[in-house]
Amino acid sequence: MPAAIRAATGAPHARILGIGAYRPRRVVPNSEVVAAIDSSDEWIQQRSGIKQRRFADPDETIVMMSVAAARQALERAGVDVKQVDCVVVATVSHLVQTPAAATAIAHELGTDQAAAFDVSAACAGFCHGVAMAADFVRAGSARHVLVVGVERLSDITDMTDRGTAFIFADGAGAAVVGPSEEPGIGPVVWGSDGEQADLIRSRHDWRDVLAAEAPAMPHLVMQGSSVFRWASFAMAKVAQQALDRAGITADQLDCFVPHQANMRITDAMARSMKLPDTVRIARDIAEQGNTSAASIPLALDRMIAEGDARSGDTALLVAFGAGLAYAAQVVTVP
């Protein structure tokens, strides 16, 4: 008779215990990017809702920004770094192929015991990380999980590309996920549409870059109109599925925190879902720009700081990006 393998057991439920954020020092208004793309402040605001964004200085590295956001999240959660069993970092702009940024972040925070790895799911990465963290806590693989979304998209943005130069930005957000007696993170609805992967992608394969006579950074490119049409309607359906799986109706929501891709996409999703006026909507993109994997924790942090989200509120998160990868879940605001 084969030996019986003992199964791990975890907490009955999981929730976000604390949120942290780091916004780079340098504020870049539209006036600084318009000349290179033959545009105007008015056109950028009409197309995206963006008034300004943040670009990281050389010392504001992926690791530095992540550590700053993580320390704030840990402090707010009341969790010591030695209690963290796993560090999940969502990013597409850590330019070192290996090792993962997560291992350096864990070390800088003061732990060399935690499992640590990166997730590449673009703008949906933070929601992927939260989903995995909740499952780890409930399955017993970890008791406390640190989830970080961090980007330095200014490193991989062509500042002469009229379609992307005004959109992307830098920053970091973090969440501590831990045990709970009540459900605090709803079932994830996630997936991908790889048939449309070319809508948002890196312009060149690294092998092509190295073979070129004049090697240059492979910047991001995006088919903005197609992404807008896809996200505005397909993601509203995904968001509704997340509400349904969590057993929550739109009128029970307090906050809607979508990926900060474009203000018009946010408005289209809200209309399609018929969100009532009582639901407060994150609009961090106006001041921060699109920070990909960092956008949802940064947006939620701003809502908490400004009183638009309060501890115990019910919030719907939905993110989408290159791949086309997406994820959504309902959470309780820490």
N, C-alpha and C positions, 0 to 999 in steps of 0.2 A: 504494500500500500504506500503511495507516495506521501512524503512528509507534507504536513499542512503549513502553508505560508501564512504568517500572521499579517493581517491587513491593518493599515494605518486608519486612525479615526481622527476626525477634526472637529471644528466648532459646528454648532447647528446652522449658523448663518454667518455672513460676513458683511462688513460695511466699511465705508471710507471714514477713517478716524481723524484725518487732518489733511489740509491742502496747503501747499506752499508755492511760491512763484519767484522768479527772477526775471526782471526786465532790464535789458542792456542800458547803459548810461546814455548812449548817443540817440537823440531823437532826430529823425529825418523827415521833415515836412515834404509835402508834394512838390513844393517849389524847388527842391534839390534834385528831383529826378525828371522833371518835365522836359528840360532842354534836350537831353540825350535821346528822348523818344518822340520829340516834336508833338508834345501834348500840352495839357493845361490842368491846373488844379480842379477846375470845374468839371472837365471831362473825366478825370480820375474818380472824383466823388460821385458823379452820376453813374459811372460804370461799376464801381465797387463799394462805395461808401467810405473809402479810406481817406483820412485827412493827413495822417502821419504814420510812421512805423519806427521800429527800433532796429539799429544795426549794431552788432557787437564790435567792440574794440579788440585789438590783438590779444590782450590779456583775458578777455571774456571768452574762454574756450568752452567747448562742449562739457568738459569735466567741471570746470570752475562754475559755470552757470547751473549745472545739475546739482552740484554739492550745495550751493547756496539755497536753491529751491527745496532740496531734500531736508536740509537742516531746519528750515522754517516749518515744513510739514511735520517733521518728527516732533519739534517743540510743541506745535499746536495739538498734535495727537497725544502728547504726554508719553511718548514711546522712546526709550533709549535705543541708540543705534545697535547696541549689543543684542537687543531683542528682535532685530530684523533677520529673518531667515532667508530672504530672497530679494534680490534687486533686479527689476525688469526695466530696461531703458528702451524707449521707443524713439528712433531717430533714423533719418536718411542722409544726414549731413556730417556724420562722424567719418572723416576722410581717411582714417586708418582702417584697412581691411580687417586686420586682426591684431591684437586681441580686442574683445568687445569693450566699448566705453564703460559698460556696467562694472567691470572688474576694477578699473581705476577709480570709479566713483565710490564703490564700496570701500576701497582702501582709504581714500581721502576722508571718508566719513568716519573711519575708525573701526572697520570690521573686515577681517580676512576670513571669516567663517561662512558668510552668506553665499548661497548660490547667486550667480550674477551672469546675466546674458542680455543681449540686445534683440530687439524686435524691429524688423523692417516691414512696416505696413503703411508707410507714408502718413498722411493726415489722420488715418484711422488707428494709428499705432497705440495712442494712449487708451482708447476704449478697448482695444485688444488686450492691453496690459491689465486693465482693471478686471476684465472678464477672467483672464487666467489667474490673477491674484485671488479673486473670490473663490474660484474652484480649488486653488491650492489650500486656502484656509479651511474650506469645508471638507476637503479630502484628507487633511492632516499632513500634507506635504510641507506646509509652513504655517506658522501662527501669525506672523506679521510680514507683510510684503510691501516693499517700497517700489512704487511705480513712477517712473520719470518720463516725461515727454520733453524733448530738447532738440532745438535746431539752430544752426548757423546757415540759413539759406542764402544769406548774402554772399557766401563763398561760392555758391553754385548757381548764381543768378546772373544772366547777361544784362547789364544795365543799359544796353541799347535795344533790347527786345521789347517792342511796344506792348506785347501781350503779357509779359511777366514782370518787367522791371519794377512796376509800381505796386505789385501784389505782395511779394514774399518778404519775410522779415525774420528776426532772431529772438530767442528767448527760451525759458525753461519753466516747466511747471511740474509739481510732484504731488503724489497722494500716498498716504499710508493706509493700507487695507489690513484689517484685522478682524478678530472674532466678534460676534454679536449674538445676543439672545433673540433678536428679531431680525427679519430680513431687511437688509439695508442696500443690497445690490440685486436688482432684478435679473432675470434670465437675459442673456445676450442674444441679439439677432445680428448675425454677421455673415459675411460672404464676400464674393468677388465676381467681377465680370471681366475676365481676362481677354475676351474678344475685343474689348474696347481699350486695352491697355495702352495703346499708342496716344490716347487723348492727353495723358500727362506722363512724361517720361524724361529720362536723361537724353540729351541730344545725341551723344556718341557712346559707343562701347569703348572702354579704356584701351583695348587692343588697337582700335582704329586711331585713337589719340596718339598712342606711342609710335604708330607707324607713319603719322603725318609729318610733313616737312617742318611745320611750325606747330608743335604740340600746344594745346590749350585746354583749359578746364572744360569738361563736358557739362554744359549748363542745362538747366531744366527748360523744357519747352511744353507748351500747353495749347490745346485747341479750345479756347475759352468758351465760344458759343456752344459747342457740343457738350462740354462739361456742364455748362449752365443748364441746358435742357435736361440732361440726364439727372443731375443732382436735385433740381427743383421738384421733380415729380417722382422719380424712383426712390429718393431718400425719404420723401414724405410717407411713402408706403412702408418703408423699413421702420421709420419712427413709429408709425401706427402699430406695426406688428410688435414692437418692443413694449408699447403701452398694453396691448392685448395680453402678451405673455406675462406681464407683471400684474395683470388684473387691475389696471389703473385706467380711468377715463380721462379725457382731455380736461374736463372741468375739475378734476381732482389734482391736476398739476399746479405747482406753484411757480416753477421755473422751466424754461426751455433753453438748453445750452448746446446749440449746434456748433460744429466745426466752423471757425471763423474764416470762411473761404471768400465770401462775397455778401454784402448786405442784401443785394437783390435776391440771392438764393435763399437767405434766411427768411425774407419776407414772403417769397413764393411758397416755401415749405409751411410757414405758419398759416397762410391762406388755405393751402391745400388740406391741411389737417384741421382747419376750422377751429384753431385755438381761441378760446375766449379772451377777452381783453384783460382778464384778471391774471393771466399767465405772463410773468415777467420774462423778457427775452434778452439773452446775452448779445451785446453789440460791441464787444471789445475790439473788433476789427478796425473801427474808426480811428482808434488811437494806437493800435499795436500792429496792424497789418496781419497777413496770413502767416502764422508760424508753424503750420503743418502739425506735427505730433504734439507740439506744446500748446496749441490754441485752446483746447477745451479746459485744461487746468488753469491756464492764464485767465480765460474768460470767467470761469467759476470763481476764481480768487477775486477778480474785480467785483463781481456781483456781491460776494460776501462783504468785501471792504466797503462798498457803497450802500449796503443795506438792502439790496435787491434780492438777496438770497439769505435766509436765516437758518440757523441750526434746526434740523428737524423737517425742513421743507422737502417736498418731493420734486425732484428734477429729472428731466429727460435729457440724456446725452445722445447725440448722433454725430458720427464722423464719417468722412468719405474722402478718397483721394486716389493717388496713382495706383494702378493695378487692374481694374478699378476695385479697390478694397473698401469695405465699409463695415461699420459696427454701431450698435445702439443698445442702450440699457437705461432703465430707470434706477435712480439712486436716491438715497437720503442724504441731504446736505449735512456735512459734519458740523 
